[in-house]
Amino acid sequence: MEIILLERIEKLGAIGDVVTVKDGYARNFLLPNKKALRSNAANKKLFEANRAKIEADNAARRSDAEKAAEGVNGKQIVLIRQSSNAGQLYGSVAVRDVVEALEADGVKGVTKAMVVLERPIKTLGVFDVKVALHPEVVTTITVNVARSPEEAELQSQGVDVMAEMFEKDEAGFTEDYDPNAEPGDIAAATEEASADEA
């Protein structure tokens, strides 16, 4: 289906571009959300007549989004979640969790549609997440997923908490080594036996 774009859409085009998209995408998303018009003679005349107003409205929305971006850009949010010893979360961090954390941090006006999360976050760590406040204004926030506020603080300083945890485990396990021991003997038991013989 040929459509006329009423706003810039990533990977499609800018305002006024006539593009061809799949029928379902146009009918189910672009047309109901007033992001496009069907491309026909009447709509082309209507668009050209209102082009200046549409572009002015877009510029006003963009400037509002740029002001809002100053409060959002570079913001770090901390999400405390339970996880396995390997760092896999029980569940995942979704767009809704990010929006709720931003609201709790005092950021207003960010909706679920604005948060661009390529895939749900399923491990501990620090992740960069895009927030598209306007099709032309995209900012980045940092999402710090940890098991405790202390771990979140370490992760924000660049420490890999999971790697450190495994290093501690390995360092904590030591075993006496006796090169003369028979397989299956315990080092302490063989020392006692040799002391008894003497």
Long-range contacts (C-beta under 8 A, 24 or more apart in sequence): 1-26, 1-27, 1-38, 1-39, 2-38, 2-39, 3-30, 3-31, 3-36, 3-37, 3-38, 3-39, 4-36, 4-37, 4-38, 4-39, 4-43, 4-44, 4-47, 5-35, 5-36, 6-34, 6-35, 6-36, 6-37, 6-47, 6-54, 7-35, 7-58, 7-135, 8-58, 8-135, 8-136, 9-35, 9-135, 10-135, 15-51, 15-54, 15-55, 15-58, 16-47, 16-51, 61-134, 62-134, 62-136, 62-137, 64-134, 65-133, 65-134, 65-136, 65-137, 66-134, 66-137, 68-109, 68-133, 69-133, 69-137, 69-139, 71-107, 72-102, 72-107, 72-110, 72-131, 72-133, 72-139, 72-141, 73-139, 73-140, 73-141, 74-139, 74-140, 74-141, 74-142, 75-102, 75-105, 75-107, 75-141, 75-142, 76-141, 76-142, 76-143, 76-144, 76-156, 77-101, 77-102, 77-105, 77-141, 77-142, 77-143, 77-144, 78-144, 78-146, 78-149, 78-152, 78-156, 79-143, 79-144, 79-145, 79-146, 80-146, 80-147, 80-148, 80-149, 80-152, 81-124, 81-145, 81-146, 81-147, 82-147, 83-123, 83-124, 83-147, 85-165, 86-162, 87-123, 87-124, 87-125, 87-162, 88-122, 88-123, 89-121, 89-122, 89-123, 89-124, 89-145, 92-120, 92-121, 92-122, 93-120, 93-121, 93-122, 93-143, 93-145, 94-120, 98-129, 98-141, 98-143, 101-143, 102-141, 109-133, 121-145, 124-151, 124-155, 124-161, 124-162, 125-155, 126-155, 126-156
